[in-house]
Amino acid sequence: MKKKLKTRILVIIGVIIVSALCTFPLEKHINLGLDLKGGMHLVLKVDTEKLDDDAKSDAVLRAIEILRNRIDSIGTAEPVLQRQGRNEILVQLPGITDRDKALAMIGKTAQLEFRLVNDDPNDLKDALAGNVPQGYVLKYIKKEDDEPILVEDKVALSGELIENAFVDYDTNGFGQPHISLKFKSMGAKQFGKLTSDNVNKRLAILLDDEVLSAPNINEPILGGTAKITGQFSYEEASLISLALRSGALPAPMHIEEERTIGPLLGRDSINSGINATIIGCILVFLFMLIYYLKAGVISSIALAINLMLIFGIMGFLNLTLPAQQLTLTLPGIAGIILTLGMAVDANVLINERIREEIANGRPLTAAVNNGFDKALKAIIDSNTTTLIAAFMLFYFGSGPIKGFAVTLSIGLIASLFTALFVTRTLFDALINLGVIKSLPMLSFFHKTNINFVSKRFFCFILSSALIIASIVTFINKKDTAYGIDFAGGQIQEYNFEKPIQSNEVREALKDVGLDDAIIQVTKTVKSDALSENLKKIGLQDTLISESDQKLGSENVLIRTKEISNEVSQKVQATFKKNFPDNPYELLRIEKVGPVVGKNLQRAAIFAILFALGGILIFVGFRFKHFDFATAGVIALLHDVIITTGILLMFGRQIDLLVVTALLTIAGYSINDTIIIYDRVRENWSQIRKSSLAEILNLSINQTLGRTILTTLTTLLVVLTLYLKGGDVLNTFALCLLIGFIAGTYSTVFIATPLVLLWEKHKK
């Protein structure tokens, strides 16, 4: 065996070992996203309108620091706080599923104020009648039966002078919790003077403009401490103390987007993703083994290494870049499964090229070398175009969509390494050792001679009809075509222990004014294989103990246009009242404001347009023919429009995952087109006497086997995702199924014939 070949084998072994070390144990090296682990995703808008220019400049940064202090104090693992735009903050809290507590902690501005009270009964009577004395404000004590009081408009002492706040208990009575305050030295002096000057008067304590209590000043308080009473529960007192310790936010904040995912939905998502991945891998490996025999064994080994490399690269980046952690999301799992299907493309292309070389009488070693050399350009070109689409997804996407783009990009890079380096090394080593002396392969597609371009006018009419039908469907659907990501609104999902009917839920919600809510009831299928699947990927220590989930129960999904905490409170109160014998668990709440929805919609449009533009420029320069590039991009637009239209006809909605699928379709579809274009370029240089129509037909027929085989193997994976990937990925997978079929059709019957049509028009 040659020294160069030995070195390549050692490189592959080294890569496998490093990948395994960076991958396992999986729970330590791979971070799970909120959709798998459970947690909260929030986009907070800092209201800076009332601040002066100096305060506005750093208001968001100060708010992030204060929020970080609050979150760190509750021990959240790996929280994410990032500035987003001018005055928005992205907050992700893995593992935090107590939604009300988290919102109370994060959203509380914590502006503490001390104000003197006017106890004159006549002034209070006038204020209640609508005549509030000048210099005073009418307030109500929150915890004391809404007792009305008159407080001075002027703040006597600000909460900025507080050094510490903690929960304490009364030493007498019933041990009611209260909040103890300790002032800074300057604050202690000012508080001492305030209480000394106003003995026998009441002092109101306000938090975020609400009166918590208004105790009487019996004597001067000179020790630099104070306490806030007010019939608090321990949880309330703890949250207020935490907010006061971390400091007041520089301005109020409003929730623009919220996604809360419970651990039950997270575990179910993991189960669905693992099942889909395992089944998809098995189907692809079986196909390659059966169809390509010995070459299929090599391809399957390369695909297994490819899968290991994806996790290894993610683990390696997390180890080397701790500040920029990669997270595995549910769409990320979809990206891995999809990458596996697309990685087959390179192996199919190489094997088909080797088959052609053997058929032309080349010896085995020469056939393998020529097969790799001739497939090289097409593989690099096709992967580059998909990377362009992935980059646009990452740049314009958010949250799990970025996760999909990252895993797709890593997968494509890994597949280039395994297809061009690992596979070739395995071929060379096995031939050199005499293990492989021939490469028999099955063949479903013998030399075909179909005149594809002659059917172009019929196909143009068919495609035009489908495009018109898709556009009409989109216009008729109007706002209902968009999911919550783009239209805004609120989604709540609950898991009930016992069966429940959608009409029962609808009738119950009518009583609280939610008769316009969209209600879906689905059954969660119980899976006894969960523990085994978790063991296979090394998660037995962290998740098996939590696998006593209520699978086999009913999930209720409620969509409303109204966005508010009151909506979820109404729903939960209604469930408790109407279904007392059917316990439920909150799985997730998603809220997207109309402003965020419009921004996401604009970002999605930009992602699609820039992706198509990037593909147009790359293909144009790569093939030195913008006619080819333009025809390819028109075919991509054809695929995107028709896929969207058919999806809407099936009653699905357009959301961020659908946009992800559309861009994936664009990247995948152009792969097929580039393979044919590459063969056209090769044939054009060799057969100069033939007409363009003959060269196009010859090229399509020569690559027909590869086109159909690649589509079939990828569809096997996507079909698995559709059937086993769970409800969250169902529409995503359906979109891919439609798009890949449309893409294969447009490559053969639209993109290539368009080139011929334009060439004839030029003449």
Secondary structure, DSSP 8 states (H G I E B T S, - for coil): --HHHHHHHHHHHHHHHHHHHHHSSHHHHSEE-HHHH-EEEEEEEE--TTS-HHHHHHHHHHHHHHHHHHHHHTT-SS-EEEEETTTEEEEEEET---HHHHHHHHH----EEEEEEE--HHHHHHHHTT---TTEEEEEETTTTTEEEEEESS-SEEGGGEEEEEEEE-SSTT--EEEEEEE-HHHHHHHHHHHHHTTTSBEEEEETTEEEE--B--S---SSEEEE-SS--HHHHHHHHHHHHH---SS-EEEEEEEEE-HHHHHHHHHHHHHHHHHHHHHHHHHHHHHHHHHHHHHHHHHHHHHHHHHHHHHHHHHH-TTS--EE-HHHHHHHHHHHHHHHHHHHHHHHHHHHHHHTT--HHHHHHHHHHHHHHHHHHHHHHHHHHHHHHHHH--THHHHHHHHHHHHHHHHHHIIIIIHHHHHHHHHHTTS-S------S--------GGGHHHHHHHHHHHHHHHHHHHHHHGGGGB-HHHH-EEEEEEEESS---HHHHHHHHHTTT-TT-EEEEEE----TTHHHHHHHTT-HHHHGGG----TTSEEEEEEES--SHHHHHHHHHHHHHH-TTS-EEEEEEEEE-HHHHHHHHHHHHHHHHHHHHHHHHHHHHHHT-HHHHHHHHHHHHHHHHHHHHHHHHTT--B-HHHHHHHHHHHHHHHHHHHHHHHHHHHHHHH-TTS-HHHHHHHHHHHHHHHHHHHHHHHHHHHHHHHHHS-GGGHHHHHHHHHHHHHHHHHIIIIIHHHHHHHHHHH-
